[in-house]
Amino acid sequence: MQIKVRVTPNAREVRVTKVSEESYEVKVDERADGGRANKRLLEVLSKHFKVPKSKVFIVRGIKSRDKIVEITL
């Protein structure tokens, strides 16, 4: 499945909020520096959807706050 994700880096807490059926807001506690926030995003989403990290990919928006993420179930 593919979902739309709006990422907020450098947040005080990690949180996944479902906005709609295909859209989520994710707050991560890493800075957007050297891909650290993207790596943390994949970890958070894999834990939220209970799948291994190897099943979560950023399809589009690697340098943007708005991303398309694919999760293989």
C-alpha positions in Angstrom: 0.0 0.0 0.0 1.1 3.6 -0.6 0.4 6.4 1.9 1.0 10.1 1.9 3.1 11.3 4.8 3.7 14.8 6.1 6.9 14.7 8.2 7.8 17.1 11.0 11.5 16.7 11.9 13.1 17.7 15.2 9.8 17.3 17.2 9.8 16.9 20.9 8.0 13.5 20.7 7.5 10.8 18.1 3.9 10.6 17.0 1.9 9.1 14.1 -1.5 10.7 13.4 -3.9 9.4 10.8 -5.4 12.3 8.9 -7.4 10.3 6.3 -7.5 6.8 4.9 -4.3 7.4 2.9 -2.7 10.3 4.7 -0.7 10.5 7.9 1.2 13.1 9.8 4.4 11.9 11.5 6.5 13.7 14.0 10.1 12.4 14.4 12.7 13.3 17.0 15.6 13.6 14.5 16.9 16.6 12.6 16.6 16.7 8.8 20.3 16.5 8.4 22.0 13.9 6.3 18.9 11.8 5.9 18.6 11.1 9.7 14.9 12.2 9.8 14.1 9.9 6.8 15.7 7.0 8.5 13.8 7.7 11.7 10.6 8.0 9.7 11.0 4.5 8.3 11.7 3.1 11.7 8.6 4.8 13.2 6.3 3.7 10.3 7.6 0.1 10.5 6.8 0.0 14.2 3.4 1.6 13.7 2.3 -0.8 11.0 4.1 -3.8 12.6 6.3 -4.7 9.6 10.0 -5.0 9.2 12.0 -1.9 8.3 13.0 -3.6 5.0 9.3 -3.4 3.9 9.0 0.4 4.2 10.3 2.6 1.3 10.1 6.3 0.5 8.9 6.4 -3.1 8.8 10.1 -3.7 9.8 13.2 -1.7 13.1 12.2 -0.2 14.1 15.9 0.3 10.5 17.1 1.0 8.3 17.2 4.0 5.5 15.7 1.9 6.3 12.1 1.0 4.8 9.0 -0.6 5.7 5.9 1.3 5.2 2.4 0.2 4.6 -0.3 2.8 4.7 -3.9 1.7 2.5 -6.1 3.8 
